[in-house]
Amino acid sequence: MTTNLPVATEIIPVVLQLQPAMSTTGYAYAMTNDQFYEFCQLNRDFRIERNAVGELMIMPPTGSETDQHNFDIIVQLGIWTKQDGTGW
């Protein structure tokens, strides 16, 4: 019998710094919401987020480990609700 042990994994985004390279005449450049939307549309294969200071974060795709983890959570929740009697 094989025992699977949980493996802690951390998903770390790639953070792109836009300043000062994207500044114009020394002033901070801020991508507008429309420009950010267009940028995301041009790069649909990536999960792109923008934080409060304007950094762009390219989030890595979730893989089979995340899928399995989510499945395990759903199964455990289903078993608990049936045992508890308060679920579906």
C-alpha positions as CSV (number, residue, x, y, z in Angstrom):
1,M,0.0,0.0,0.0
2,T,1.3,3.4,-0.9
3,T,0.8,6.4,1.3
4,N,0.7,9.8,-0.2
5,L,2.0,12.6,2.0
6,P,0.8,16.1,1.5
7,V,3.4,18.4,-0.1
8,A,3.4,22.0,0.7
9,T,3.8,24.1,-2.4
10,E,3.8,27.8,-2.8
11,I,2.8,29.5,-6.0
12,I,5.0,32.6,-6.4
13,P,4.1,35.1,-9.1
14,V,6.5,36.8,-11.4
15,V,6.4,40.5,-10.5
16,L,7.2,43.0,-13.3
17,Q,8.4,46.5,-12.2
18,L,7.3,49.1,-14.7
19,Q,9.1,52.1,-13.2
20,P,11.3,54.0,-14.0
21,A,11.6,52.3,-17.4
22,M,8.0,53.2,-18.2
23,S,8.1,56.7,-16.9
24,T,7.8,59.7,-19.2
25,T,10.0,62.7,-18.5
26,G,10.7,61.6,-14.9
27,Y,7.1,61.3,-13.9
28,A,5.7,58.0,-12.8
29,Y,3.9,56.1,-15.5
30,A,0.6,54.6,-14.5
31,M,-1.2,52.1,-16.8
32,T,-4.8,53.1,-17.1
33,N,-7.6,50.5,-16.5
34,D,-8.2,50.5,-20.3
35,Q,-4.5,50.0,-21.0
36,F,-4.3,47.2,-18.5
37,Y,-7.4,45.5,-19.9
38,E,-5.9,45.7,-23.4
39,F,-2.6,44.3,-22.1
40,C,-4.5,41.4,-20.6
41,Q,-6.4,40.8,-23.8
42,L,-3.2,40.6,-25.7
43,N,-1.8,38.1,-23.2
44,R,-4.8,35.8,-22.6
45,D,-2.7,32.8,-21.9
46,F,-1.4,34.4,-18.7
47,R,-3.1,35.2,-15.4
48,I,-2.2,38.8,-14.9
49,E,-2.9,40.9,-11.8
50,R,-2.0,44.4,-10.8
51,N,-1.4,45.5,-7.3
52,A,-2.0,48.8,-5.5
53,V,1.5,50.2,-6.4
54,G,1.0,49.4,-10.1
55,E,3.2,46.3,-10.3
56,L,2.1,43.7,-12.8
57,M,2.1,40.1,-11.4
58,I,2.1,37.2,-13.8
59,M,0.6,34.3,-11.9
60,P,1.7,30.8,-12.7
61,P,-1.0,28.4,-14.0
62,T,-2.5,26.0,-11.5
63,G,-1.6,22.4,-12.2
64,S,-2.7,18.9,-11.3
65,E,-1.5,19.4,-7.7
66,T,-4.0,22.2,-7.2
67,D,-6.7,20.2,-9.0
68,Q,-6.1,17.2,-6.7
69,H,-6.0,19.5,-3.6
70,N,-9.3,21.1,-4.5
71,F,-10.9,17.7,-5.2
72,D,-9.7,16.4,-1.8
73,I,-11.3,19.4,-0.1
74,I,-14.6,18.8,-1.9
75,V,-14.7,15.1,-1.0
76,Q,-13.9,15.8,2.6
77,L,-16.6,18.5,2.7
78,G,-19.1,16.0,1.2
79,I,-18.3,13.3,3.6
80,W,-18.6,15.7,6.6
81,T,-22.0,17.0,5.5
82,K,-23.4,13.5,5.1
83,Q,-22.0,12.4,8.5
84,D,-23.1,15.6,10.2
85,G,-26.6,15.4,8.6
86,T,-26.8,19.2,8.0
87,G,-25.7,19.0,4.3
88,W,-27.6,18.4,1.2
